[in-house]
């Protein structure tokens, strides 16, 4: 995060020792380290909160996709049933047409026709 090398660290330590003084230096270092820990924990909590929101959004999207798939499968079964019904109706209408043709042929045969010889 911060690229502080050894020379920079010595310079900061020297300035801090002069500004704060040797008596209060441990107290200041303790308060600074606790402040840094708090900042890190807040950043971690923020990051985990964002990840939770992203996961919830992904889960909601997955639920929507599953519902669409379920709806499609329900629609597909209904369409298949309608097709089967149409096929049955077509078969029945074909049988009816065939029977009508047979009946019409029978009535024609019964009618007297004059054959030329």
C-alpha positions as CSV (number, residue, x, y, z in Angstrom):
1,X,0.0,0.0,0.0
2,X,2.6,2.5,1.1
3,X,6.0,2.0,-0.3
4,X,8.2,3.2,2.6
5,X,11.8,2.2,2.4
6,X,14.3,2.1,5.2
7,X,15.6,5.7,4.6
8,X,12.1,7.1,4.6
9,X,11.2,5.2,7.8
10,X,14.3,6.6,9.6
11,X,13.4,10.1,8.5
12,X,9.8,9.8,9.8
13,X,11.1,8.2,13.0
14,X,13.5,11.1,13.6
15,X,10.9,13.8,12.9
16,X,8.4,12.0,15.1
17,X,10.9,11.7,18.0
18,X,11.7,15.4,17.7
19,X,8.1,16.6,17.4
20,X,6.5,14.3,20.0
21,X,9.3,13.7,22.3
22,X,10.6,10.5,23.9
23,X,8.1,10.5,26.8
24,X,4.9,10.6,24.7
25,X,6.3,8.6,21.7
26,X,4.9,5.1,22.9
27,X,1.4,6.6,23.6
28,X,1.4,8.2,20.1
29,X,2.5,5.0,18.4
30,X,-0.1,3.0,20.3
31,X,-2.9,5.5,19.3
32,X,-1.7,5.6,15.7
33,X,-1.6,1.7,15.5
34,X,-5.1,1.5,17.0
35,X,-6.3,4.1,14.5
36,X,-4.8,2.1,11.6
37,X,-6.4,-1.1,12.9
38,X,-9.8,0.6,13.0
39,X,-9.4,1.9,9.5
40,X,-8.4,-1.6,8.3
41,X,-11.4,-3.2,10.0
42,X,-13.8,-0.6,8.6
43,X,-12.3,-1.2,5.1
44,X,-12.7,-5.0,5.5
45,X,-16.3,-4.6,6.7
46,X,-17.1,-2.3,3.8
47,X,-15.5,-4.7,1.3
48,X,-17.5,-7.6,2.8
49,X,-20.7,-5.6,2.6
50,X,-20.1,-4.8,-1.0
51,X,-19.4,-8.5,-1.8
52,X,-22.6,-9.5,0.0
53,X,-24.6,-7.0,-2.1
54,X,-23.0,-8.3,-5.2
55,X,-23.8,-11.9,-4.2
56,X,-27.4,-11.0,-3.4
57,X,-27.7,-9.4,-6.8
58,X,-26.2,-12.5,-8.5
59,X,-28.6,-14.7,-6.5
60,X,-31.6,-12.6,-7.5
61,X,-30.5,-12.8,-11.2
62,X,-30.1,-16.6,-10.9
63,X,-33.5,-16.9,-9.4
64,X,-35.0,-14.9,-12.2
65,X,-33.3,-17.1,-14.8
66,X,-34.5,-20.3,-13.0
67,X,-38.1,-18.9,-13.0
68,X,-37.8,-18.2,-16.8
69,X,-36.5,-21.7,-17.4
70,X,-39.4,-23.2,-15.3
71,X,-41.9,-21.0,-17.2
72,X,-40.4,-22.1,-20.5
73,X,-40.6,-25.8,-19.5
74,X,-44.2,-25.3,-18.4
75,X,-45.0,-23.6,-21.7
76,X,-43.2,-26.3,-23.6
77,X,-45.3,-29.0,-22.0
78,X,-48.5,-27.0,-22.7
79,X,-47.4,-26.6,-26.3
80,X,-46.7,-30.3,-26.6
81,X,-50.2,-31.1,-25.2
82,X,-51.8,-28.7,-27.7
83,X,-49.8,-30.3,-30.6
84,X,-50.9,-33.7,-29.5
85,X,-54.5,-32.5,-29.3
86,X,-54.2,-31.0,-32.8
87,X,-52.8,-34.3,-34.1
88,X,-55.7,-36.1,-32.5
89,X,-58.2,-33.7,-34.1
90,X,-56.5,-34.0,-37.5
91,X,-56.7,-37.8,-37.2
92,X,-60.3,-37.6,-36.2
93,X,-61.1,-35.2,-39.1
94,X,-59.2,-37.5,-41.5
95,X,-61.2,-40.5,-40.3
96,X,-64.4,-38.6,-40.6
97,X,-63.5,-37.5,-44.2
98,X,-62.5,-41.1,-45.1
99,X,-65.8,-42.4,-43.7
100,X,-67.7,-39.7,-45.6
101,X,-65.9,-40.8,-48.8
102,X,-66.7,-44.4,-48.1
103,X,-70.3,-43.6,-47.5
104,X,-70.6,-41.5,-50.6
105,X,-69.0,-44.4,-52.6
106,X,-71.5,-46.8,-51.1
107,X,-74.4,-44.6,-52.0
108,X,-73.1,-44.2,-55.6
109,X,-72.9,-48.0,-55.9
110,X,-76.4,-48.5,-54.8
111,X,-77.7,-46.0,-57.3
112,X,-78.6,-47.6,-60.6
113,X,-76.1,-46.8,-63.3
114,X,-76.5,-47.7,-66.9
115,X,-73.5,-49.4,-68.3
116,X,-72.8,-49.2,-71.9
117,X,-72.0,-52.5,-73.6
